Amino acid sequence: MGVVLHTRAMRRYSYWESELPPEVPPPSELPARVDVLIVGAGFMGRWLAWFLSKLSNPPRTLVIERDRFSYGASTRNAGFLTCGQASEMLADAAEVGIDRVLETFLLRRKGIALVRGEFPGLELDECGSTDYDEVTQQTRELVTALNRAAGEEVYSVRTAQLGDDVRPVVFNRADAGVHPVRLLRALQDGVAAEYAFGVKLLRIGDGTATLATASTQHELRYSRAFVCVNAFAGELDASSPVQPGRGQVIVTSPVQTQTDQTLGYLNHGYDYFRFVDGRLLLGGGRHIFRAAESTRELEGTPAVRDYLQQLAQSIVGNSHWQIDHHWAGIMGFIGGSHLGGSPRRSVDASTEYVAGFGGMGVALAPVYAQQIAQELK
Ligand SMILES: Cc1cc2nc3c(=O)[nH]c(=O)nc-3n(C[C@H](O)[C@H](O)[C@H](O)COP(=O)(O)OP(=O)(O)OC[C@H]3O[C@@H](n4cnc5c(N)ncnc54)[C@H](O)[C@@H]3O)c2cc1C
């Protein structure tokens, strides 16, 4: 029987997705049984397969992905390898307390170290990040607390240029830019896990998964399953606490600008930018269009594109550039909140969801993947 793998209109590729590998047909056969089933080939699923394959006695692992490579957040994000910026953390501290903020900061630092340690040859843009929001006394106190928790100076207050404006900012020297598709490909290359693309999970629980390609259905038995579908968890499990949040991104034509060439944050981190191949990459607007962006639809909208275009003018001026790329990705927020809690949620003795990384998955996914692999060894 035929199953619709995607209900989406024509796919608008992200800047990074020009480096997707060639499409392969769905497998003609799938195993009847595996030790570990991983659903979803974004950062979480791939990092988990990576660390499992490094165990001294690796389990037989199958990664299934309904897309040709990955289609959610991981190939469509901004590629900030970041442990967090001050203004967003101040807002988080007011909501969930400073201890949770420091704990997440240290997890993200660990994740950055894992990316660097596992892939020493991966090219990173070692530019640091700049938070352009106002530097207040509270900001300075947070900077002191973060540096104390890190045991070294990660954050410092300095001046930076944004458009024509020079202002005090918080600079983070540990952050870097990554090409997400290159990292995702590196995670897949050379691992023992089997990958099956164009295969969708329909149902899962108690050791049995029902999978579908465009033309067939298949029952698979597993010892352990990890459902790493992030924002799409609610499609499989009505009780999932993960809520979707769309993020939209533009990339301009090449630009000349006085703005500092670091990763940049504006408006409590809701807006963010970096420079890639001499172009401005700019994302955000969710705080303005919150209701419309609470969706799993992977299409951009003219309203957010216009917002980003205006914001781009304050960063690079308003002449001699155009928008060359515009796309959307979908984040998953636990309880709809930025720091909603652990993404790990067991639904039975052998089946666990690992979903809901919000805007932090590039650094956090490796940490959770390593933790799970250590538990299974
Ligand atoms: C616009 C945007 C910008 C962002 N910028 C950053 C950033 O700069 N830094 C950062 O740290 N984080 C950023 N994020 C967040 C980060 O991208 C995510 O936290 C991370 O990619 C989540 O990875 P994941 O593997 O959990 O989810 P995803 O990448 O969404 O992967 C889930 C996969 O599951 C697959 N899937 C879904 N349902 C099924 C099914 N039934 N069967 C089979 N497969 C299925 C999907 O096709 C998808 O490939 C951003 C997100 C967005 C949207």
The ligand as a Gaussian input file, in Angstrom:
#p B3LYP/6-31G(d) Opt

LIG

0 1
 C       15.871000      28.136000      11.532000
 C       16.585000      27.380000      12.613000
 C       17.791000      27.842000      13.088000
 C       18.474000      27.153000      14.093000
 N       19.720000      27.555000      14.434000
 C       20.420000      26.833000      15.342000
 C       21.757000      27.149000      15.641000
 O       22.318000      28.057000      15.029000
 N       22.408000      26.445000      16.613000
 C       21.782000      25.415000      17.283000
 O       22.374000      24.820000      18.175000
 N       20.527000      25.049000      16.965000
 C       19.855000      25.705000      16.004000
 N       18.601000      25.333000      15.667000
 C       18.058000      24.148000      16.336000
 C       18.722000      22.859000      15.831000
 O       18.751000      22.874000      14.432000
 C       17.926000      21.676000      16.360000
 O       17.892000      21.733000      17.779000
 C       18.533000      20.337000      15.947000
 O       18.821000      20.334000      14.576000
 C       17.584000      19.222000      16.310000
 O       18.071000      18.021000      15.763000
 P       17.135000      16.756000      15.790000
 O       17.902000      15.638000      15.179000
 O       16.591000      16.553000      17.141000
 O       15.880000      17.147000      14.869000
 P       15.657000      17.294000      13.295000
 O       16.845000      17.842000      12.625000
 O       14.373000      18.004000      13.095000
 O       15.530000      15.786000      12.800000
 C       14.359000      15.042000      12.947000
 C       14.290000      14.097000      11.738000
 O       13.229000      13.177000      11.955000
 C       12.663000      12.893000      10.687000
 N       11.337000      12.337000      10.921000
 C       10.263000      12.974000      11.448000
 N        9.226000      12.138000      11.550000
 C        9.639000      10.932000      11.062000
 C        9.007000       9.657000      10.894000
 N        7.723000       9.448000      11.270000
 N        9.732000       8.640000      10.359000
 C       11.036000       8.849000       9.981000
 N       11.672000      10.027000      10.098000
 C       10.977000      11.054000      10.646000
 C       12.656000      14.246000       9.982000
 O       12.556000      14.106000       8.570000
 C       13.990000      14.833000      10.443000
 O       15.036000      14.589000       9.518000
 C       17.897000      25.987000      14.663000
 C       16.682000      25.518000      14.189000
 C       16.031000      26.191000      13.160000
 C       14.740000      25.648000      12.636000

